[in-house]
Amino acid sequence: MVRSLLGFLPWIVYAVVATSDEWRYGAILGLVIAVGVIAVDRRAGRTWDQMVIEASAAAFFLLITAISFVSPDSPLMPYGPALVNAWLALTAWGSLAVRRPFTLGIARRTTPPEVWRAPLFLRVNVVITMVWGAAFTVAAAALAVLLHEAPHATAAVVTVKILSFAVPAAFTVRYPKAVAARRLRPTGRTA
């Protein structure tokens, strides 16, 4: 799980560094970290389907870095946290739309190959990716409203940011275990 969260490191660093007046530095640092994580993962033999979040981060931070330098006073600047979650929501929902939930590659890192083609394995990853997509979508909307209506409500912004990662991360850990336990539980039926 810790290794899987490393893919979110560029997003986390951006969230910390990119205050309303430092978004350029946050974008550059996010881009450098995203590219670094991709380079390390590729050298370790990771495939692109195992690095959807990392590749998405590189694309996002490349775009945000360009915008932040071309238009440093862009009206998008105060909405950075909402943009991050909107991009991550698009990544999650897009991966579902093409029937390749972004969590599949991550799950394959810790799951035996003989399980990868099982319908239940795919279904579990669809559900997990849907939870991440929903969390990012709700956070993007909440942050957009919050940043528009109360831009200095730092505690609320931080709370939404934390919850948008903590809730789906906890679900990601618990849900496969619950599914496995349910499958192993006797049905109570007689043969």
JOWO-V493090 format. One record per residue. N is the residue number from 1. OMEGA is omega in radians with two decimals (* if undefined). Layout:
# JOWO-V493090
n:omega
N:OMEGA
N:OMEGA
This chain:
# JOWO-V493090
n:omega
1:-3.12
2:3.13
3:3.13
4:3.14
5:3.10
6:3.09
7:3.12
8:-3.10
9:3.12
10:-3.14
11:-3.12
12:3.13
13:3.10
14:-3.13
15:-3.13
16:-3.01
17:-3.00
18:3.00
19:-3.03
20:-3.13
21:-3.11
22:-3.03
23:3.10
24:-3.13
25:3.09
26:-3.14
27:3.13
28:-3.13
29:3.08
30:3.12
31:-3.14
32:-3.14
33:3.13
34:3.13
35:3.10
36:3.12
37:3.11
38:-3.13
39:3.13
40:-3.14
41:-3.14
42:3.10
43:3.12
44:3.08
45:3.12
46:3.09
47:-3.10
48:3.12
49:3.05
50:-3.06
51:-3.12
52:-3.13
53:3.14
54:3.11
55:3.10
56:3.11
57:-3.14
58:3.13
59:-3.14
60:-3.06
61:3.01
62:3.13
63:-3.12
64:3.09
65:3.12
66:-3.13
67:-3.07
68:3.11
69:3.12
70:-3.09
71:-3.05
72:3.13
73:-3.13
74:3.07
75:3.08
76:-3.01
77:-3.09
78:-3.08
79:-3.13
80:-3.14
81:3.11
82:3.12
83:3.11
84:-3.11
85:3.09
86:3.12
87:3.12
88:3.07
89:3.10
90:3.11
91:-3.13
92:-3.11
93:3.10
94:3.12
95:3.07
96:-3.13
97:3.12
98:3.08
99:3.08
100:-3.11
101:-3.05
102:3.14
103:3.14
104:-3.11
105:3.11
106:-3.12
107:-3.14
108:3.12
109:-3.05
110:-3.09
111:3.14
112:-3.11
113:-3.11
114:3.14
115:-2.97
116:-3.09
117:3.14
118:3.12
119:3.14
120:3.10
121:3.10
122:-3.11
123:3.12
124:-3.14
125:3.04
126:-3.13
127:-3.14
128:3.13
129:3.08
130:3.12
131:3.07
132:3.13
133:3.12
134:3.14
135:3.13
136:3.14
137:3.13
138:3.14
139:3.13
140:3.14
141:-3.13
142:-3.14
143:3.11
144:3.13
145:-3.11
146:-3.12
147:3.09
148:-3.04
149:-3.08
150:-3.03
151:-3.12
152:3.13
153:-3.03
154:-3.11
155:3.13
156:3.13
157:-3.14
158:3.13
159:3.12
160:3.12
161:-3.11
162:-3.12
163:-3.11
164:3.06
165:-3.05
166:-3.10
167:3.12
168:3.09
169:3.11
170:3.11
171:-3.14
172:3.13
173:-3.00
174:-3.00
175:3.12
176:3.11
177:3.13
178:3.11
179:3.13
180:3.14
181:3.12
182:3.13
183:-3.11
184:-3.11
185:3.09
186:-3.09
187:-3.13
188:3.11
189:3.05
190:-3.08
191:*
